[in-house]
Amino acid sequence: MGSFYFKKFAIRHTDSAMKVNTDGVLLPAWVSVLPTNSELFRVLDIGTGTGVISLIIAQRLAQLHKADFEICAIDIDADAAKEAQFNFENSDWSQNLKSEHISLQSFLTRFKSDSNHKCERANSKFSLIISNPPFFTNSLQAPSQRRTDARHNNALPFSDLIKGAFELIEEDGVFAVVLPADAGDPFIDLAKKHGLYPQRLCRVKTLAEKLEKRYLIEFSKNKKASFSEETLVMQLSGGKYYTPEYCQLVENFYLKDFPQTTSGN
């Protein structure tokens, strides 16, 4: 498996344990890219894998004419971090994107030490923290240790992810994740205990007649922030057609055309 081509960039995913997938496109396409009080819009992509989330965010920020943005992508897997850096360097936003092989826990420790490494800027916090985290807990391990690390949260428990996000986002920043639907509500409850509160929730269904499969969630530090929720159906009619809502969300990124019909919502 060589490269996956999007409209504005290509993703090489030969070395990463996790390849390009729908979760990694839906989350950055859906998340709010909000103005903040900071002059520089800084993004932290935790568990970047191939770097696709960072590249979609970069495309969106560039299209919004945000010249001053910086995206730091980190991954515990050395090959993934290296491949993400390759993809960044071969994109139109190579000056805005950096990848590093480091765990979130080590990144946070270093950040607190006030040392100025390539993903830290004078101990400046982040406007947006985004993650497609490993989410399996106490389940059957994959044959490959690298794939196990990418899929299971042994190395990055939800509590560490939430605590790290709280420490690293600006006061008016956003923390966003994509999770399996059955992990969504427990994650929200845990986040509230650590000072992060849901402000947007999207329940994703692959088919109209199916139960939701994924939760896309945005959090903020503002306990009194307004809360909105929605449901996104990707396909109708037994999977033959895509909904206009889904196509509108991803049409700026995918090269392929999606056969559409009207929404059944």
NUKOL-920535 format. One record per residue: residue number from 1; residue in three letters; x, y, z of N, C-alpha, C in turn. Coordinates in nm, 2 decimals. Example, Ala and Ser with C-alpha at 12.3 -4.5 7.8 and 13.67 -1.06 7.14 Angstrom:
[1 "Ala" [1.32 -0.57 0.78] [1.23 -0.45 0.78] [1.32 -0.33 0.78]]
[2 "Ser" [1.28 -0.22 0.71] [1.37 -0.11 0.71] [1.29 0.00 0.79]]
END
This chain:
[1 "Met" [0.09 -0.12 0.00] [0.00 0.00 0.00] [0.09 0.12 0.00]]
[2 "Gly" [0.09 0.20 -0.11] [0.18 0.31 -0.12] [0.13 0.44 -0.07]]
[3 "Ser" [0.05 0.51 -0.16] [0.00 0.65 -0.12] [-0.15 0.66 -0.15]]
[4 "Phe" [-0.21 0.75 -0.07] [-0.35 0.78 -0.08] [-0.35 0.93 -0.12]]
[5 "Tyr" [-0.42 0.96 -0.23] [-0.42 1.09 -0.29] [-0.55 1.17 -0.25]]
[6 "Phe" [-0.53 1.28 -0.19] [-0.64 1.38 -0.17] [-0.63 1.49 -0.27]]
[7 "Lys" [-0.72 1.59 -0.27] [-0.72 1.69 -0.37] [-0.60 1.78 -0.36]]
[8 "Lys" [-0.56 1.81 -0.23] [-0.45 1.91 -0.21] [-0.32 1.85 -0.16]]
[9 "Phe" [-0.32 1.72 -0.13] [-0.20 1.66 -0.08] [-0.21 1.51 -0.10]]
[10 "Ala" [-0.09 1.44 -0.08] [-0.09 1.30 -0.08] [-0.04 1.24 0.05]]
[11 "Ile" [-0.08 1.12 0.08] [-0.04 1.06 0.21] [0.03 0.93 0.17]]
[12 "Arg" [0.16 0.92 0.20] [0.23 0.79 0.19] [0.20 0.72 0.33]]
[13 "His" [0.15 0.60 0.32] [0.12 0.52 0.44] [0.17 0.38 0.43]]
[14 "Thr" [0.30 0.37 0.39] [0.36 0.23 0.38] [0.42 0.19 0.51]]
[15 "Asp" [0.46 0.29 0.59] [0.53 0.25 0.72] [0.45 0.27 0.84]]
[16 "Ser" [0.34 0.35 0.84] [0.26 0.37 0.96] [0.18 0.24 0.99]]
[17 "Ala" [0.17 0.22 1.12] [0.09 0.10 1.16] [-0.06 0.11 1.12]]
[18 "Met" [-0.11 0.23 1.13] [-0.25 0.26 1.09] [-0.25 0.34 0.96]]
[19 "Lys" [-0.33 0.29 0.87] [-0.34 0.36 0.74] [-0.45 0.46 0.74]]
[20 "Val" [-0.46 0.53 0.62] [-0.56 0.64 0.61] [-0.70 0.57 0.63]]
[21 "Asn" [-0.79 0.63 0.71] [-0.92 0.57 0.73] [-1.02 0.68 0.75]]
[22 "Thr" [-1.15 0.65 0.75] [-1.25 0.74 0.76] [-1.25 0.83 0.88]]
[23 "Asp" [-1.22 0.77 1.00] [-1.21 0.85 1.12] [-1.11 0.96 1.11]]
[24 "Gly" [-1.00 0.94 1.05] [-0.89 1.04 1.03] [-0.93 1.15 0.94]]
[25 "Val" [-1.03 1.13 0.86] [-1.08 1.24 0.77] [-1.20 1.31 0.83]]
[26 "Leu" [-1.29 1.23 0.89] [-1.41 1.30 0.94] [-1.38 1.40 1.05]]
[27 "Leu" [-1.29 1.36 1.15] [-1.27 1.45 1.26] [-1.21 1.58 1.22]]
[28 "Pro" [-1.10 1.59 1.14] [-1.05 1.72 1.11] [-1.14 1.80 1.01]]
[29 "Ala" [-1.22 1.73 0.93] [-1.32 1.80 0.84] [-1.43 1.86 0.92]]
[30 "Trp" [-1.47 1.80 1.04] [-1.58 1.84 1.12] [-1.54 1.94 1.22]]
[31 "Val" [-1.43 1.93 1.28] [-1.39 2.01 1.40] [-1.40 2.16 1.37]]
[32 "Ser" [-1.44 2.24 1.47] [-1.44 2.38 1.46] [-1.30 2.44 1.45]]
[33 "Val" [-1.27 2.53 1.36] [-1.14 2.60 1.36] [-1.18 2.74 1.39]]
[34 "Leu" [-1.17 2.77 1.52] [-1.23 2.89 1.58] [-1.12 3.00 1.60]]
[35 "Pro" [-1.15 3.12 1.59] [-1.06 3.23 1.62] [-1.03 3.23 1.77]]
[36 "Thr" [-0.90 3.26 1.80] [-0.87 3.26 1.95] [-0.80 3.40 1.97]]
[37 "Asn" [-0.76 3.42 2.10] [-0.70 3.54 2.14] [-0.55 3.54 2.10]]
[38 "Ser" [-0.50 3.43 2.06] [-0.36 3.42 2.03] [-0.33 3.47 1.88]]
[39 "Glu" [-0.22 3.54 1.86] [-0.18 3.58 1.73] [-0.15 3.46 1.64]]
[40 "Leu" [-0.09 3.36 1.70] [-0.05 3.24 1.62] [-0.15 3.12 1.66]]
[41 "Phe" [-0.21 3.07 1.56] [-0.30 2.95 1.58] [-0.22 2.83 1.58]]
[42 "Arg" [-0.21 2.77 1.70] [-0.12 2.65 1.72] [-0.21 2.52 1.74]]
[43 "Val" [-0.17 2.42 1.67] [-0.25 2.29 1.68] [-0.15 2.18 1.72]]
[44 "Leu" [-0.20 2.09 1.81] [-0.13 1.97 1.85] [-0.21 1.85 1.81]]
[45 "Asp" [-0.15 1.77 1.73] [-0.21 1.64 1.68] [-0.15 1.53 1.75]]
[46 "Ile" [-0.23 1.47 1.84] [-0.17 1.36 1.93] [-0.20 1.22 1.87]]
[47 "Gly" [-0.09 1.15 1.84] [-0.10 1.02 1.77] [-0.13 1.04 1.63]]
[48 "Thr" [-0.04 1.11 1.56] [-0.07 1.16 1.43] [-0.07 1.05 1.32]]
[49 "Gly" [0.00 0.94 1.34] [0.00 0.83 1.24] [0.06 0.89 1.11]]
[50 "Thr" [-0.02 0.88 1.00] [0.03 0.93 0.87] [0.04 1.08 0.86]]
[51 "Gly" [-0.03 1.15 0.95] [-0.03 1.29 0.94] [-0.15 1.35 0.87]]
[52 "Val" [-0.25 1.26 0.84] [-0.36 1.31 0.76] [-0.45 1.41 0.83]]
[53 "Ile" [-0.46 1.40 0.96] [-0.54 1.49 1.04] [-0.48 1.63 1.03]]
[54 "Ser" [-0.35 1.64 1.05] [-0.28 1.76 1.05] [-0.29 1.83 0.91]]
[55 "Leu" [-0.28 1.75 0.81] [-0.28 1.80 0.67] [-0.42 1.86 0.64]]
[56 "Ile" [-0.52 1.79 0.68] [-0.66 1.85 0.66] [-0.68 1.98 0.73]]
[57 "Ile" [-0.63 1.98 0.86] [-0.64 2.11 0.93] [-0.56 2.21 0.87]]
[58 "Ala" [-0.44 2.18 0.82] [-0.36 2.28 0.75] [-0.43 2.33 0.62]]
[59 "Gln" [-0.49 2.25 0.55] [-0.57 2.29 0.43] [-0.68 2.38 0.47]]
[60 "Arg" [-0.75 2.35 0.57] [-0.86 2.43 0.61] [-0.81 2.57 0.66]]
[61 "Leu" [-0.71 2.57 0.74] [-0.65 2.70 0.79] [-0.60 2.79 0.67]]
[62 "Ala" [-0.54 2.72 0.58] [-0.49 2.80 0.46] [-0.60 2.86 0.38]]
[63 "Gln" [-0.71 2.78 0.37] [-0.83 2.83 0.29] [-0.90 2.94 0.36]]
[64 "Leu" [-0.88 2.94 0.50] [-0.94 3.05 0.58] [-0.84 3.17 0.58]]
[65 "His" [-0.73 3.16 0.50] [-0.63 3.27 0.50] [-0.57 3.30 0.63]]
[66 "Lys" [-0.55 3.19 0.71] [-0.48 3.21 0.83] [-0.33 3.18 0.81]]
[67 "Ala" [-0.26 3.28 0.78] [-0.11 3.26 0.75] [-0.03 3.22 0.87]]
[68 "Asp" [-0.07 3.27 0.98] [0.00 3.24 1.10] [-0.05 3.12 1.18]]
[69 "Phe" [-0.01 3.00 1.13] [-0.05 2.88 1.21] [0.06 2.79 1.21]]
[70 "Glu" [0.06 2.70 1.31] [0.17 2.60 1.34] [0.10 2.48 1.39]]
[71 "Ile" [0.14 2.37 1.32] [0.08 2.24 1.36] [0.20 2.14 1.41]]
[72 "Cys" [0.19 2.10 1.53] [0.28 2.00 1.58] [0.22 1.87 1.59]]
[73 "Ala" [0.27 1.77 1.53] [0.22 1.63 1.53] [0.31 1.54 1.61]]
[74 "Ile" [0.26 1.46 1.70] [0.34 1.37 1.78] [0.29 1.23 1.77]]
[75 "Asp" [0.38 1.13 1.78] [0.34 0.99 1.78] [0.45 0.91 1.85]]
[76 "Ile" [0.40 0.81 1.92] [0.49 0.73 2.00] [0.56 0.63 1.91]]
[77 "Asp" [0.51 0.61 1.79] [0.57 0.52 1.69] [0.67 0.59 1.60]]
[78 "Ala" [0.80 0.55 1.60] [0.90 0.63 1.53] [0.88 0.63 1.38]]
[79 "Asp" [0.84 0.51 1.32] [0.81 0.51 1.18] [0.70 0.59 1.14]]
[80 "Ala" [0.59 0.60 1.22] [0.48 0.68 1.19] [0.52 0.83 1.19]]
[81 "Ala" [0.59 0.87 1.29] [0.63 1.01 1.30] [0.72 1.05 1.19]]
[82 "Lys" [0.81 0.96 1.14] [0.89 0.98 1.03] [0.81 0.99 0.90]]
[83 "Glu" [0.71 0.90 0.88] [0.63 0.91 0.76] [0.55 1.03 0.76]]
[84 "Ala" [0.49 1.07 0.88] [0.41 1.20 0.88] [0.50 1.32 0.84]]
[85 "Gln" [0.63 1.32 0.89] [0.72 1.43 0.85] [0.74 1.43 0.70]]
[86 "Phe" [0.76 1.31 0.64] [0.77 1.30 0.49] [0.65 1.36 0.42]]
[87 "Asn" [0.53 1.32 0.47] [0.41 1.38 0.41] [0.40 1.53 0.42]]
[88 "Phe" [0.44 1.58 0.54] [0.44 1.72 0.56] [0.53 1.79 0.47]]
[89 "Glu" [0.65 1.74 0.45] [0.75 1.81 0.37] [0.72 1.81 0.22]]
[90 "Asn" [0.63 1.72 0.18] [0.58 1.71 0.05] [0.45 1.77 0.03]]
[91 "Ser" [0.41 1.86 0.12] [0.28 1.93 0.11] [0.31 2.08 0.08]]
[92 "Asp" [0.20 2.15 0.06] [0.21 2.30 0.04] [0.23 2.37 0.17]]
[93 "Trp" [0.22 2.30 0.28] [0.23 2.37 0.41] [0.35 2.32 0.49]]
[94 "Ser" [0.45 2.28 0.42] [0.57 2.22 0.49] [0.63 2.31 0.60]]
[95 "Gln" [0.62 2.44 0.58] [0.68 2.53 0.68] [0.59 2.55 0.81]]
[96 "Asn" [0.47 2.50 0.80] [0.37 2.51 0.91] [0.36 2.38 0.99]]
[97 "Leu" [0.42 2.27 0.94] [0.39 2.14 1.00] [0.52 2.08 1.05]]
[98 "Lys" [0.52 2.02 1.17] [0.63 1.95 1.22] [0.58 1.82 1.29]]
[99 "Ser" [0.66 1.71 1.27] [0.63 1.58 1.33] [0.74 1.54 1.42]]
[100 "Glu" [0.70 1.48 1.54] [0.81 1.44 1.63] [0.77 1.30 1.69]]
[101 "His" [0.87 1.22 1.71] [0.86 1.09 1.77] [0.87 1.11 1.92]]
[102 "Ile" [0.75 1.11 1.99] [0.75 1.14 2.14] [0.61 1.10 2.19]]
[103 "Ser" [0.60 1.05 2.31] [0.47 1.02 2.37] [0.41 1.15 2.42]]
[104 "Leu" [0.28 1.15 2.44] [0.22 1.27 2.50] [0.27 1.30 2.64]]
[105 "Gln" [0.29 1.19 2.72] [0.34 1.21 2.86] [0.48 1.28 2.86]]
[106 "Ser" [0.57 1.24 2.77] [0.70 1.30 2.76] [0.69 1.44 2.71]]
[107 "Phe" [0.61 1.46 2.61] [0.59 1.59 2.56] [0.54 1.69 2.66]]
[108 "Leu" [0.45 1.64 2.75] [0.39 1.73 2.85] [0.50 1.76 2.96]]
[109 "Thr" [0.58 1.66 2.99] [0.69 1.68 3.09] [0.79 1.79 3.04]]
[110 "Arg" [0.82 1.77 2.91] [0.92 1.86 2.85] [0.86 2.00 2.84]]
[111 "Phe" [0.73 2.01 2.80] [0.66 2.14 2.79] [0.66 2.21 2.92]]
[112 "Lys" [0.64 2.14 3.03] [0.64 2.20 3.16] [0.77 2.25 3.21]]
[113 "Ser" [0.88 2.18 3.15] [1.01 2.22 3.19] [1.06 2.35 3.13]]
[114 "Asp" [0.97 2.40 3.04] [1.00 2.53 2.97] [1.12 2.53 2.88]]
[115 "Ser" [1.15 2.41 2.83] [1.26 2.40 2.73] [1.20 2.43 2.59]]
[116 "Asn" [1.28 2.49 2.51] [1.23 2.53 2.38] [1.27 2.43 2.27]]
[117 "His" [1.19 2.33 2.25] [1.22 2.23 2.14] [1.14 2.27 2.02]]
[118 "Lys" [1.15 2.18 1.92] [1.09 2.22 1.79] [0.94 2.23 1.80]]
[119 "Cys" [0.87 2.16 1.89] [0.73 2.16 1.89] [0.68 2.25 2.01]]
[120 "Glu" [0.77 2.32 2.08] [0.73 2.41 2.18] [0.78 2.55 2.14]]
[121 "Arg" [0.70 2.65 2.16] [0.74 2.79 2.13] [0.72 2.87 2.26]]
[122 "Ala" [0.83 2.89 2.33] [0.82 2.98 2.45] [0.71 2.93 2.54]]
[123 "Asn" [0.69 2.80 2.55] [0.59 2.74 2.64] [0.45 2.79 2.61]]
[124 "Ser" [0.43 2.82 2.48] [0.30 2.86 2.43] [0.20 2.74 2.42]]
[125 "Lys" [0.08 2.77 2.47] [-0.02 2.66 2.46] [-0.09 2.65 2.32]]
[126 "Phe" [-0.18 2.56 2.31] [-0.24 2.53 2.18] [-0.39 2.58 2.17]]
[127 "Ser" [-0.42 2.63 2.05] [-0.55 2.68 2.02] [-0.65 2.55 1.99]]
[128 "Leu" [-0.59 2.45 1.94] [-0.67 2.33 1.91] [-0.58 2.21 1.94]]
[129 "Ile" [-0.63 2.11 2.01] [-0.57 1.98 2.03] [-0.66 1.88 1.97]]
[130 "Ile" [-0.61 1.79 1.89] [-0.70 1.70 1.82] [-0.64 1.56 1.82]]
[131 "Ser" [-0.72 1.46 1.83] [-0.67 1.32 1.84] [-0.76 1.22 1.79]]
[132 "Asn" [-0.71 1.13 1.72] [-0.78 1.00 1.69] [-0.71 0.90 1.77]]
[133 "Pro" [-0.74 0.88 1.90] [-0.66 0.81 1.99] [-0.68 0.66 1.98]]
[134 "Pro" [-0.58 0.58 2.03] [-0.60 0.44 2.05] [-0.71 0.42 2.15]]
[135 "Phe" [-0.81 0.33 2.12] [-0.93 0.32 2.21] [-0.96 0.19 2.27]]
[136 "Phe" [-0.90 0.08 2.22] [-0.93 -0.05 2.27] [-0.87 -0.07 2.41]]
[137 "Thr" [-0.94 -0.13 2.51] [-0.90 -0.15 2.64] [-0.92 -0.30 2.68]]
[138 "Asn" [-0.82 -0.36 2.72] [-0.83 -0.50 2.77] [-0.89 -0.59 2.66]]
[139 "Ser" [-0.86 -0.57 2.54] [-0.92 -0.65 2.43] [-0.80 -0.73 2.36]]
[140 "Leu" [-0.84 -0.82 2.27] [-0.74 -0.90 2.20] [-0.63 -0.82 2.13]]
[141 "Gln" [-0.51 -0.84 2.16] [-0.40 -0.77 2.11] [-0.38 -0.81 1.96]]
[142 "Ala" [-0.33 -0.71 1.88] [-0.30 -0.73 1.74] [-0.17 -0.81 1.73]]
[143 "Pro" [-0.15 -0.89 1.62] [-0.02 -0.97 1.61] [0.10 -0.88 1.61]]
[144 "Ser" [0.09 -0.76 1.55] [0.20 -0.67 1.54] [0.20 -0.58 1.67]]
[145 "Gln" [0.31 -0.56 1.73] [0.32 -0.48 1.85] [0.29 -0.33 1.81]]
[146 "Arg" [0.34 -0.29 1.69] [0.31 -0.15 1.65] [0.16 -0.13 1.63]]
[147 "Arg" [0.09 -0.22 1.57] [-0.05 -0.21 1.55] [-0.12 -0.21 1.68]]
[148 "Thr" [-0.08 -0.29 1.77] [-0.13 -0.30 1.91] [-0.12 -0.16 1.97]]
[149 "Asp" [0.00 -0.10 1.97] [0.02 0.03 2.03] [-0.07 0.14 1.96]]
[150 "Ala" [-0.10 0.13 1.83] [-0.18 0.22 1.76] [-0.33 0.21 1.79]]
[151 "Arg" [-0.37 0.09 1.83] [-0.51 0.06 1.85] [-0.55 0.05 2.00]]
[152 "His" [-0.46 0.01 2.08] [-0.49 -0.01 2.23] [-0.44 0.11 2.31]]
[153 "Asn" [-0.51 0.15 2.41] [-0.47 0.26 2.49] [-0.39 0.23 2.61]]
[154 "Asn" [-0.31 0.12 2.60] [-0.22 0.09 2.71] [-0.12 0.20 2.73]]
[155 "Ala" [-0.06 0.25 2.62] [0.04 0.35 2.63] [-0.01 0.49 2.65]]
[156 "Leu" [-0.14 0.51 2.61] [-0.21 0.64 2.63] [-0.35 0.62 2.68]]
[157 "Pro" [-0.36 0.60 2.81] [-0.49 0.59 2.87] [-0.57 0.72 2.85]]
[158 "Phe" [-0.70 0.70 2.85] [-0.79 0.82 2.83] [-0.76 0.93 2.93]]
[159 "Ser" [-0.73 0.89 3.06] [-0.71 0.98 3.16] [-0.58 1.07 3.13]]
[160 "Asp" [-0.48 1.00 3.08] [-0.36 1.08 3.04] [-0.38 1.17 2.92]]
[161 "Leu" [-0.46 1.13 2.83] [-0.50 1.21 2.71] [-0.57 1.34 2.76]]
[162 "Ile" [-0.67 1.32 2.84] [-0.75 1.43 2.89] [-0.67 1.52 2.98]]
[163 "Lys" [-0.59 1.47 3.07] [-0.51 1.56 3.16] [-0.41 1.63 3.07]]
[164 "Gly" [-0.35 1.57 2.97] [-0.26 1.64 2.89] [-0.32 1.75 2.81]]
[165 "Ala" [-0.44 1.72 2.75] [-0.51 1.82 2.68] [-0.55 1.94 2.77]]
[166 "Phe" [-0.59 1.92 2.89] [-0.63 2.03 2.98] [-0.50 2.12 3.01]]
[167 "Glu" [-0.39 2.05 3.02] [-0.27 2.13 3.05] [-0.22 2.21 2.93]]
[168 "Leu" [-0.25 2.16 2.81] [-0.18 2.22 2.69] [-0.27 2.31 2.61]]
[169 "Ile" [-0.40 2.31 2.63] [-0.48 2.40 2.55] [-0.49 2.54 2.62]]
[170 "Glu" [-0.51 2.64 2.53] [-0.54 2.77 2.58] [-0.67 2.78 2.65]]
[171 "Glu" [-0.70 2.88 2.73] [-0.82 2.90 2.80] [-0.94 2.90 2.71]]
[172 "Asp" [-0.93 2.95 2.59] [-1.04 2.95 2.49] [-1.02 2.85 2.38]]
[173 "Gly" [-0.93 2.75 2.40] [-0.90 2.65 2.30] [-1.00 2.54 2.30]]
[174 "Val" [-0.98 2.45 2.20] [-1.07 2.34 2.18] [-0.99 2.21 2.18]]
[175 "Phe" [-1.05 2.11 2.24] [-0.99 1.97 2.24] [-1.09 1.88 2.17]]
[176 "Ala" [-1.05 1.81 2.06] [-1.14 1.73 1.98] [-1.09 1.59 1.97]]
[177 "Val" [-1.18 1.49 1.97] [-1.15 1.35 1.96] [-1.26 1.28 1.87]]
[178 "Val" [-1.22 1.17 1.82] [-1.31 1.07 1.76] [-1.30 0.94 1.83]]
[179 "Leu" [-1.41 0.88 1.87] [-1.42 0.76 1.95] [-1.53 0.67 1.91]]
[180 "Pro" [-1.51 0.54 1.94] [-1.63 0.45 1.92] [-1.75 0.50 2.00]]
[181 "Ala" [-1.87 0.48 1.95] [-1.98 0.53 2.02] [-1.99 0.48 2.16]]
[182 "Asp" [-1.95 0.35 2.19] [-1.97 0.30 2.32] [-1.87 0.36 2.42]]
[183 "Ala" [-1.76 0.42 2.37] [-1.66 0.49 2.46] [-1.69 0.63 2.48]]
[184 "Gly" [-1.78 0.69 2.40] [-1.81 0.83 2.40] [-1.86 0.89 2.53]]
[185 "Asp" [-1.96 0.83 2.59] [-2.02 0.88 2.71] [-1.93 0.87 2.83]]
[186 "Pro" [-1.86 0.75 2.85] [-1.76 0.74 2.95] [-1.65 0.84 2.94]]
[187 "Phe" [-1.61 0.87 2.82] [-1.50 0.96 2.80] [-1.55 1.10 2.84]]
[188 "Ile" [-1.67 1.14 2.80] [-1.72 1.27 2.84] [-1.73 1.28 2.99]]
[189 "Asp" [-1.77 1.18 3.06] [-1.78 1.18 3.21] [-1.64 1.20 3.27]]
[190 "Leu" [-1.54 1.13 3.21] [-1.41 1.14 3.26] [-1.35 1.28 3.24]]
[191 "Ala" [-1.38 1.34 3.12] [-1.33 1.47 3.08] [-1.39 1.57 3.18]]
[192 "Lys" [-1.51 1.56 3.21] [-1.57 1.66 3.30] [-1.50 1.66 3.44]]
[193 "Lys" [-1.46 1.54 3.48] [-1.39 1.53 3.61] [-1.26 1.60 3.61]]
[194 "His" [-1.20 1.62 3.49] [-1.07 1.69 3.48] [-1.08 1.83 3.42]]
[195 "Gly" [-1.20 1.88 3.42] [-1.22 2.02 3.38] [-1.24 2.05 3.23]]
[196 "Leu" [-1.28 1.95 3.16] [-1.31 1.97 3.01] [-1.45 1.93 2.99]]
[197 "Tyr" [-1.52 2.02 2.92] [-1.67 2.00 2.91] [-1.71 2.00 2.76]]
[198 "Pro" [-1.80 1.91 2.72] [-1.84 1.90 2.58] [-1.91 2.02 2.53]]
[199 "Gln" [-1.88 2.06 2.41] [-1.95 2.18 2.36] [-2.02 2.14 2.22]]
[200 "Arg" [-1.96 2.04 2.16] [-2.02 1.99 2.03] [-2.01 1.83 2.03]]
[201 "Leu" [-2.11 1.77 1.98] [-2.11 1.62 1.97] [-2.18 1.58 1.84]]
[202 "Cys" [-2.11 1.50 1.76] [-2.17 1.45 1.64] [-2.17 1.30 1.65]]
[203 "Arg" [-2.29 1.24 1.64] [-2.30 1.09 1.63] [-2.30 1.05 1.49]]
[204 "Val" [-2.21 0.96 1.45] [-2.19 0.92 1.31] [-2.25 0.78 1.29]]
[205 "Lys" [-2.33 0.77 1.19] [-2.39 0.65 1.15] [-2.33 0.62 1.01]]
[206 "Thr" [-2.29 0.49 0.99] [-2.26 0.45 0.85] [-2.38 0.44 0.76]]
[207 "Leu" [-2.49 0.39 0.82] [-2.61 0.37 0.74] [-2.73 0.43 0.83]]
[208 "Ala" [-2.83 0.48 0.76] [-2.94 0.54 0.84] [-3.01 0.45 0.93]]
[209 "Glu" [-3.02 0.32 0.90] [-3.09 0.23 0.98] [-3.01 0.17 1.09]]
[210 "Lys" [-2.88 0.20 1.09] [-2.78 0.14 1.19] [-2.77 0.23 1.32]]
[211 "Leu" [-2.72 0.18 1.42] [-2.69 0.26 1.54] [-2.56 0.34 1.51]]
[212 "Glu" [-2.54 0.45 1.59] [-2.42 0.53 1.56] [-2.30 0.44 1.59]]
[213 "Lys" [-2.20 0.47 1.51] [-2.07 0.40 1.52] [-1.96 0.48 1.58]]
[214 "Arg" [-1.96 0.61 1.56] [-1.86 0.69 1.62] [-1.92 0.82 1.68]]
[215 "Tyr" [-1.84 0.87 1.77] [-1.87 1.00 1.83] [-1.76 1.10 1.79]]
[216 "Leu" [-1.79 1.21 1.74] [-1.70 1.32 1.72] [-1.73 1.42 1.83]]
[217 "Ile" [-1.63 1.46 1.91] [-1.66 1.54 2.03] [-1.56 1.66 2.04]]
[218 "Glu" [-1.61 1.77 2.07] [-1.53 1.89 2.10] [-1.55 1.93 2.25]]
[219 "Phe" [-1.44 1.96 2.31] [-1.44 2.00 2.45] [-1.38 2.14 2.47]]
[220 "Ser" [-1.42 2.21 2.58] [-1.35 2.33 2.61] [-1.34 2.34 2.76]]
[221 "Lys" [-1.27 2.44 2.81] [-1.26 2.46 2.96] [-1.37 2.53 3.02]]
[222 "Asn" [-1.46 2.58 2.93] [-1.57 2.67 2.98] [-1.69 2.58 3.01]]
[223 "Lys" [-1.71 2.57 3.14] [-1.82 2.48 3.19] [-1.96 2.53 3.15]]
[224 "Lys" [-1.97 2.66 3.12] [-2.10 2.72 3.08] [-2.12 2.74 2.93]]
[225 "Ala" [-2.02 2.68 2.86] [-2.03 2.69 2.71] [-2.16 2.62 2.66]]
[226 "Ser" [-2.22 2.68 2.56] [-2.34 2.62 2.50] [-2.30 2.48 2.44]]
[227 "Phe" [-2.40 2.39 2.44] [-2.38 2.26 2.39] [-2.47 2.23 2.27]]
[228 "Ser" [-2.41 2.17 2.16] [-2.50 2.13 2.05] [-2.46 1.99 2.01]]
[229 "Glu" [-2.56 1.92 1.96] [-2.54 1.78 1.91] [-2.61 1.76 1.78]]
[230 "Glu" [-2.56 1.67 1.70] [-2.61 1.64 1.57] [-2.59 1.49 1.54]]
[231 "Thr" [-2.65 1.44 1.43] [-2.62 1.31 1.38] [-2.58 1.32 1.24]]
[232 "Leu" [-2.48 1.25 1.20] [-2.43 1.25 1.06] [-2.45 1.11 1.01]]
[233 "Val" [-2.53 1.09 0.90] [-2.55 0.97 0.83] [-2.46 0.97 0.71]]
[234 "Met" [-2.37 0.87 0.70] [-2.28 0.87 0.58] [-2.35 0.82 0.45]]
[235 "Gln" [-2.42 0.71 0.47] [-2.48 0.64 0.35] [-2.62 0.60 0.37]]
[236 "Leu" [-2.70 0.60 0.27] [-2.83 0.55 0.27] [-2.85 0.44 0.17]]
[237 "Ser" [-2.97 0.39 0.16] [-3.01 0.29 0.06] [-2.92 0.17 0.05]]
[238 "Gly" [-2.89 0.11 0.17] [-2.81 -0.01 0.18] [-2.66 0.01 0.15]]
[239 "Gly" [-2.62 0.14 0.15] [-2.48 0.17 0.13] [-2.44 0.21 -0.01]]
[240 "Lys" [-2.54 0.22 -0.10] [-2.51 0.25 -0.24] [-2.49 0.40 -0.26]]
[241 "Tyr" [-2.56 0.48 -0.18] [-2.55 0.63 -0.20] [-2.50 0.69 -0.07]]
[242 "Tyr" [-2.44 0.81 -0.09] [-2.39 0.89 0.02] [-2.48 1.01 0.04]]
[243 "Thr" [-2.50 1.05 0.17] [-2.58 1.17 0.19] [-2.52 1.30 0.16]]
[244 "Pro" [-2.60 1.40 0.12] [-2.54 1.53 0.09] [-2.46 1.59 0.21]]
[245 "Glu" [-2.51 1.56 0.33] [-2.44 1.61 0.45] [-2.30 1.56 0.46]]
[246 "Tyr" [-2.28 1.43 0.43] [-2.15 1.37 0.44] [-2.06 1.42 0.32]]
[247 "Cys" [-2.12 1.43 0.20] [-2.04 1.48 0.09] [-2.00 1.62 0.11]]
[248 "Gln" [-2.09 1.70 0.17] [-2.05 1.84 0.19] [-1.93 1.85 0.29]]
[249 "Leu" [-1.93 1.76 0.39] [-1.82 1.76 0.49] [-1.69 1.73 0.43]]
[250 "Val" [-1.68 1.63 0.34] [-1.55 1.58 0.29] [-1.52 1.61 0.15]]
[251 "Glu" [-1.61 1.69 0.08] [-1.58 1.71 -0.07] [-1.46 1.79 -0.10]]
[252 "Asn" [-1.41 1.87 0.00] [-1.29 1.95 -0.02] [-1.17 1.87 -0.01]]
[253 "Phe" [-1.18 1.75 0.03] [-1.06 1.67 0.06] [-1.04 1.55 -0.03]]
[254 "Tyr" [-1.14 1.46 -0.04] [-1.13 1.34 -0.12] [-1.13 1.38 -0.27]]
[255 "Leu" [-1.05 1.30 -0.35] [-1.05 1.31 -0.49] [-1.18 1.25 -0.55]]
[256 "Lys" [-1.22 1.14 -0.50] [-1.33 1.06 -0.56] [-1.46 1.13 -0.55]]
[257 "Asp" [-1.55 1.10 -0.64] [-1.68 1.15 -0.63] [-1.77 1.05 -0.56]]
[258 "Phe" [-1.87 1.10 -0.49] [-1.96 1.01 -0.41] [-2.10 1.01 -0.47]]
[259 "Pro" [-2.15 0.90 -0.51] [-2.29 0.89 -0.56] [-2.39 0.94 -0.44]]
[260 "Gln" [-2.47 1.04 -0.47] [-2.55 1.10 -0.37] [-2.70 1.07 -0.39]]
[261 "Thr" [-2.77 1.08 -0.28] [-2.92 1.09 -0.28] [-2.96 1.18 -0.17]]
[262 "Thr" [-3.09 1.21 -0.16] [-3.13 1.30 -0.05] [-3.12 1.23 0.08]]
[263 "Ser" [-3.11 1.31 0.19] [-3.09 1.26 0.32] [-3.22 1.21 0.38]]
[264 "Gly" [-3.21 1.10 0.45] [-3.33 1.04 0.52] [-3.35 1.09 0.66]]
[265 "Asn" [-3.27 1.18 0.70] [-3.28 1.23 0.84] [-3.41 1.31 0.86]]
END
